[in-house]
């Protein structure tokens, strides 16, 4: 077996074990409300960091103003509970229009 195949198997086993922990330990471990709040906040912070990185950078550099503007349009529509397809198409359309207008 190659090292790549062994790594894939190890990651697959780890992923399966990580997903199995929830159902196995459900009801057996009590988590304090304070820890639950911290975990929820941590998840939100992680998602916002991923969003900011994807929206603002490309290849380690600033992606230009068109992409963050498109993300903002999509975010506003999602906040207003627009259908997912409308959110995606409006965000892509806003980005494309700004790029066509010369906004990098």
N, CA and C atoms as a LAMMPS dump frame, in Angstrom:
ITEM: TIMESTEP
0
ITEM: NUMBER OF ATOMS
312
ITEM: BOX BOUNDS ff ff ff
-5.0000000000000000e+02 5.0000000000000000e+02
-5.0000000000000000e+02 5.0000000000000000e+02
-5.0000000000000000e+02 5.0000000000000000e+02
ITEM: ATOMS id mol type element x y z
1 1 1 N 0.841 -1.189 0
2 1 2 C 0 0 0
3 1 3 C 0.88 1.244 0
4 2 1 N 0.459 2.22 -0.744
5 2 2 C 1.2 3.466 -0.788
6 2 3 C 0.842 4.324 0.417
7 3 1 N 1.686 5.304 0.661
8 3 2 C 1.452 6.205 1.79
9 3 3 C 0.16 7.002 1.593
10 4 1 N -0.156 7.334 0.358
11 4 2 C -1.381 8.081 0.09
12 4 3 C -2.607 7.254 0.439
13 5 1 N -2.588 5.996 0.062
14 5 2 C -3.725 5.12 0.36
15 5 3 C -3.893 4.926 1.864
16 6 1 N -2.788 4.775 2.571
17 6 2 C -2.841 4.631 4.03
18 6 3 C -3.405 5.897 4.668
19 7 1 N -2.993 7.058 4.153
20 7 2 C -3.497 8.331 4.69
21 7 3 C -4.999 8.463 4.438
22 8 1 N -5.452 8.064 3.262
23 8 2 C -6.883 8.122 2.958
24 8 3 C -7.665 7.211 3.896
25 9 1 N -7.165 6.004 4.128
26 9 2 C -7.835 5.092 5.053
27 9 3 C -7.861 5.644 6.475
28 10 1 N -6.759 6.252 6.919
29 10 2 C -6.699 6.822 8.266
30 10 3 C -7.691 7.975 8.409
31 11 1 N -7.754 8.837 7.404
32 11 2 C -8.701 9.949 7.463
33 11 3 C -10.147 9.453 7.414
34 12 1 N -10.412 8.422 6.611
35 12 2 C -11.764 7.866 6.547
36 12 3 C -12.162 7.261 7.896
37 13 1 N -11.241 6.523 8.516
38 13 2 C -11.532 5.926 9.823
39 13 3 C -11.744 7.011 10.882
40 14 1 N -10.931 8.046 10.852
41 14 2 C -11.087 9.143 11.806
42 14 3 C -12.405 9.873 11.614
43 15 1 N -12.797 10.102 10.373
44 15 2 C -14.067 10.765 10.086
45 15 3 C -15.238 9.919 10.568
46 16 1 N -15.176 8.638 10.292
47 16 2 C -16.243 7.733 10.735
48 16 3 C -16.327 7.708 12.259
49 17 1 N -15.173 7.625 12.93
50 17 2 C -15.159 7.602 14.394
51 17 3 C -15.706 8.91 14.962
52 18 1 N -15.336 10.023 14.348
53 18 2 C -15.806 11.327 14.823
54 18 3 C -17.322 11.437 14.689
55 19 1 N -17.868 10.932 13.601
56 19 2 C -19.318 10.982 13.401
57 19 3 C -20.048 9.98 14.302
58 20 1 N -19.397 8.899 14.648
59 20 2 C -20.01 7.878 15.483
60 20 3 C -20.1 8.305 16.951
61 21 1 N -19.223 9.204 17.377
62 21 2 C -19.178 9.637 18.774
63 21 3 C -20.499 10.287 19.191
64 22 1 N -21.104 11.084 18.317
65 22 2 C -22.356 11.766 18.663
66 22 3 C -23.462 10.812 19.059
67 23 1 N -23.844 9.897 18.179
68 23 2 C -24.92 8.965 18.552
69 23 3 C -24.555 8.045 19.718
70 24 1 N -23.297 7.655 19.817
71 24 2 C -22.901 6.731 20.892
72 24 3 C -22.961 7.422 22.248
73 25 1 N -22.507 8.652 22.326
74 25 2 C -22.446 9.348 23.609
75 25 3 C -23.685 10.193 23.912
76 26 1 N -24.639 10.229 23.004
77 26 2 C -25.842 11.029 23.222
78 26 3 C -26.573 10.549 24.478
79 27 1 N -26.794 11.461 25.402
80 27 2 C -27.48 11.134 26.64
81 27 3 C -26.573 10.618 27.737
82 28 1 N -25.336 10.29 27.405
83 28 2 C -24.403 9.779 28.422
84 28 3 C -23.493 10.863 28.974
85 29 1 N -23.309 11.916 28.227
86 29 2 C -22.416 12.995 28.643
87 29 3 C -23.243 14.263 28.785
88 30 1 N -23.129 14.902 29.926
89 30 2 C -23.825 16.166 30.146
90 30 3 C -22.863 17.32 29.881
91 31 1 N -23.299 18.227 29.046
92 31 2 C -22.5 19.413 28.732
93 31 3 C -23.196 20.601 29.379
94 32 1 N -22.426 21.42 30.057
95 32 2 C -22.999 22.569 30.748
96 32 3 C -23.538 23.574 29.732
97 33 1 N -24.53 24.349 30.142
98 33 2 C -25.065 25.372 29.237
99 33 3 C -24.002 26.376 28.793
100 34 1 N -23.072 26.677 29.674
101 34 2 C -21.994 27.614 29.319
102 34 3 C -21.138 27.041 28.192
103 35 1 N -20.785 25.762 28.265
104 35 2 C -19.994 25.127 27.219
105 35 3 C -20.788 25.034 25.925
106 36 1 N -22.088 24.764 26.005
107 36 2 C -22.92 24.731 24.804
108 36 3 C -22.939 26.086 24.116
109 37 1 N -23.041 27.165 24.901
110 37 2 C -23.004 28.513 24.334
111 37 3 C -21.659 28.79 23.675
112 38 1 N -20.569 28.386 24.335
113 38 2 C -19.245 28.6 23.758
114 38 3 C -19.058 27.819 22.465
115 39 1 N -19.539 26.592 22.417
116 39 2 C -19.432 25.787 21.201
117 39 3 C -20.255 26.391 20.065
118 40 1 N -21.435 26.885 20.379
119 40 2 C -22.265 27.534 19.356
120 40 3 C -21.594 28.795 18.831
121 41 1 N -21.044 29.588 19.737
122 41 2 C -20.337 30.803 19.331
123 41 3 C -19.107 30.458 18.498
124 42 1 N -18.397 29.422 18.899
125 42 2 C -17.214 29.005 18.143
126 42 3 C -17.566 28.571 16.733
127 43 1 N -18.674 27.879 16.565
128 43 2 C -19.099 27.455 15.232
129 43 3 C -19.434 28.657 14.357
130 44 1 N -20.106 29.65 14.933
131 44 2 C -20.443 30.863 14.179
132 44 3 C -19.181 31.607 13.783
133 45 1 N -18.244 31.735 14.699
134 45 2 C -16.99 32.434 14.41
135 45 3 C -16.22 31.718 13.303
136 46 1 N -16.183 30.4 13.348
137 46 2 C -15.492 29.636 12.316
138 46 3 C -16.138 29.841 10.949
139 47 1 N -17.458 29.808 10.884
140 47 2 C -18.142 30.013 9.61
141 47 3 C -17.935 31.425 9.074
142 48 1 N -17.943 32.422 9.936
143 48 2 C -17.704 33.797 9.498
144 48 3 C -16.273 33.954 8.987
145 49 1 N -15.315 33.322 9.658
146 49 2 C -13.923 33.388 9.199
147 49 3 C -13.771 32.733 7.826
148 50 1 N -14.429 31.593 7.617
149 50 2 C -14.377 30.941 6.309
150 50 3 C -15.035 31.803 5.237
151 51 1 N -16.149 32.428 5.576
152 51 2 C -16.822 33.311 4.64
153 51 3 C -15.941 34.497 4.279
154 52 1 N -15.337 35.115 5.275
155 52 2 C -14.49 36.274 5.024
156 52 3 C -13.279 35.9 4.178
157 53 1 N -12.67 34.764 4.469
158 53 2 C -11.514 34.333 3.692
159 53 3 C -11.904 34.054 2.243
160 54 1 N -13.011 33.383 2.04
161 54 2 C -13.452 33.075 0.678
162 54 3 C -13.928 34.291 -0.084
163 55 1 N -14.51 35.247 0.619
164 55 2 C -15.066 36.419 -0.047
165 55 3 C -14.016 37.482 -0.337
166 56 1 N -12.982 37.551 0.462
167 56 2 C -12.041 38.658 0.332
168 56 3 C -10.705 38.305 -0.298
169 57 1 N -10.365 37.029 -0.371
170 57 2 C -9.043 36.67 -0.871
171 57 3 C -9.128 35.699 -2.039
172 58 1 N -8.098 35.761 -2.862
173 58 2 C -7.933 34.822 -3.962
174 58 3 C -6.437 34.652 -4.177
175 59 1 N -5.951 33.463 -3.937
176 59 2 C -4.524 33.212 -4.095
177 59 3 C -3.676 33.962 -3.076
178 60 1 N -4.23 34.212 -1.902
179 60 2 C -3.48 34.894 -0.852
180 60 3 C -3.484 36.407 -0.959
181 61 1 N -4.185 36.949 -1.94
182 61 2 C -4.244 38.397 -2.126
183 61 3 C -5.698 38.851 -2.128
184 62 1 N -5.888 40.154 -2.011
185 62 2 C -7.239 40.723 -2.023
186 62 3 C -7.898 40.427 -3.362
187 63 1 N -9.135 39.962 -3.335
188 63 2 C -9.829 39.528 -4.544
189 63 3 C -10.445 40.675 -5.334
190 64 1 N -10.432 41.865 -4.813
191 64 2 C -11.083 42.994 -5.472
192 64 3 C -12.436 43.264 -4.836
193 65 1 N -13.06 44.356 -5.258
194 65 2 C -14.299 44.789 -4.622
195 65 3 C -15.539 44.119 -5.176
196 66 1 N -15.46 43.531 -6.365
197 66 2 C -16.652 42.929 -6.962
198 66 3 C -17.117 41.703 -6.172
199 67 1 N -16.207 40.87 -5.765
200 67 2 C -16.596 39.647 -5.041
201 67 3 C -17.232 39.966 -3.688
202 68 1 N -16.618 40.803 -2.835
203 68 2 C -17.302 41.115 -1.564
204 68 3 C -18.657 41.78 -1.758
205 69 1 N -18.791 42.57 -2.825
206 69 2 C -20.094 43.19 -3.092
207 69 3 C -21.126 42.126 -3.448
208 70 1 N -20.734 41.14 -4.236
209 70 2 C -21.641 40.04 -4.565
210 70 3 C -22.023 39.239 -3.334
211 71 1 N -21.063 38.996 -2.466
212 71 2 C -21.346 38.277 -1.218
213 71 3 C -22.308 39.094 -0.353
214 72 1 N -22.125 40.395 -0.329
215 72 2 C -23.023 41.261 0.438
216 72 3 C -24.445 41.19 -0.111
217 73 1 N -24.576 41.231 -1.436
218 73 2 C -25.909 41.112 -2.05
219 73 3 C -26.537 39.769 -1.675
220 74 1 N -25.761 38.699 -1.791
221 74 2 C -26.28 37.381 -1.424
222 74 3 C -26.652 37.302 0.047
223 75 1 N -25.822 37.887 0.9
224 75 2 C -26.105 37.882 2.336
225 75 3 C -27.372 38.637 2.679
226 76 1 N -27.564 39.782 2.04
227 76 2 C -28.783 40.556 2.296
228 76 3 C -30.035 39.807 1.842
229 77 1 N -29.933 39.174 0.673
230 77 2 C -31.094 38.402 0.198
231 77 3 C -31.367 37.192 1.08
232 78 1 N -30.317 36.536 1.547
233 78 2 C -30.499 35.395 2.452
234 78 3 C -31.117 35.859 3.766
235 79 1 N -30.684 37.007 4.246
236 79 2 C -31.241 37.562 5.483
237 79 3 C -32.73 37.873 5.317
238 80 1 N -33.112 38.303 4.1
239 80 2 C -34.521 38.589 3.814
240 80 3 C -35.298 37.324 3.448
241 81 1 N -34.63 36.157 3.572
242 81 2 C -35.222 34.843 3.346
243 81 3 C -35.655 34.623 1.901
244 82 1 N -34.851 35.089 0.97
245 82 2 C -35.116 34.819 -0.445
246 82 3 C -34.782 33.355 -0.729
247 83 1 N -35.371 32.777 -1.761
248 83 2 C -35.03 31.392 -2.117
249 83 3 C -33.541 31.264 -2.458
250 84 1 N -32.99 30.089 -2.189
251 84 2 C -31.556 29.86 -2.366
252 84 3 C -31.096 30.166 -3.786
253 85 1 N -31.866 29.725 -4.776
254 85 2 C -31.482 29.965 -6.166
255 85 3 C -31.413 31.462 -6.466
256 86 1 N -32.332 32.232 -5.922
257 86 2 C -32.333 33.685 -6.118
258 86 3 C -31.098 34.3 -5.468
259 87 1 N -30.757 33.836 -4.28
260 87 2 C -29.576 34.352 -3.572
261 87 3 C -28.323 34.113 -4.403
262 88 1 N -28.15 32.893 -4.874
263 88 2 C -26.939 32.547 -5.631
264 88 3 C -26.886 33.313 -6.942
265 89 1 N -27.992 33.344 -7.684
266 89 2 C -27.998 34.034 -8.969
267 89 3 C -27.807 35.534 -8.814
268 90 1 N -28.4 36.134 -7.795
269 90 2 C -28.231 37.573 -7.58
270 90 3 C -26.802 37.905 -7.171
271 91 1 N -26.207 37.094 -6.321
272 91 2 C -24.817 37.332 -5.919
273 91 3 C -23.883 37.204 -7.11
274 92 1 N -24.065 36.15 -7.908
275 92 2 C -23.224 35.963 -9.093
276 92 3 C -23.46 37.079 -10.108
277 93 1 N -24.718 37.461 -10.283
278 93 2 C -25.041 38.534 -11.218
279 93 3 C -24.453 39.868 -10.797
280 94 1 N -24.546 40.189 -9.506
281 94 2 C -23.976 41.452 -9.022
282 94 3 C -22.467 41.469 -9.219
283 95 1 N -21.812 40.357 -8.932
284 95 2 C -20.366 40.276 -9.119
285 95 3 C -20.01 40.418 -10.595
286 96 1 N -20.751 39.731 -11.461
287 96 2 C -20.483 39.8 -12.901
288 96 3 C -20.714 41.21 -13.449
289 97 1 N -21.777 41.867 -13.021
290 97 2 C -22.044 43.225 -13.49
291 97 3 C -20.943 44.196 -13.044
292 98 1 N -20.506 44.061 -11.808
293 98 2 C -19.431 44.942 -11.329
294 98 3 C -18.126 44.683 -12.082
295 99 1 N -17.83 43.427 -12.341
296 99 2 C -16.604 43.11 -13.086
297 99 3 C -16.726 43.623 -14.528
298 100 1 N -17.911 43.499 -15.132
299 100 2 C -18.118 44.009 -16.496
300 100 3 C -17.997 45.526 -16.541
301 101 1 N -18.36 46.181 -15.432
302 101 2 C -18.26 47.633 -15.356
303 101 3 C -16.84 48.098 -15.075
304 102 1 N -15.946 47.153 -14.833
305 102 2 C -14.546 47.523 -14.604
306 102 3 C -14.123 47.586 -13.156
307 103 1 N -15.03 47.22 -12.255
308 103 2 C -14.665 47.18 -10.84
309 103 3 C -13.973 45.844 -10.604
310 104 1 N -12.721 45.897 -10.214
311 104 2 C -11.95 44.656 -10.067
312 104 3 C -12.258 43.945 -8.78
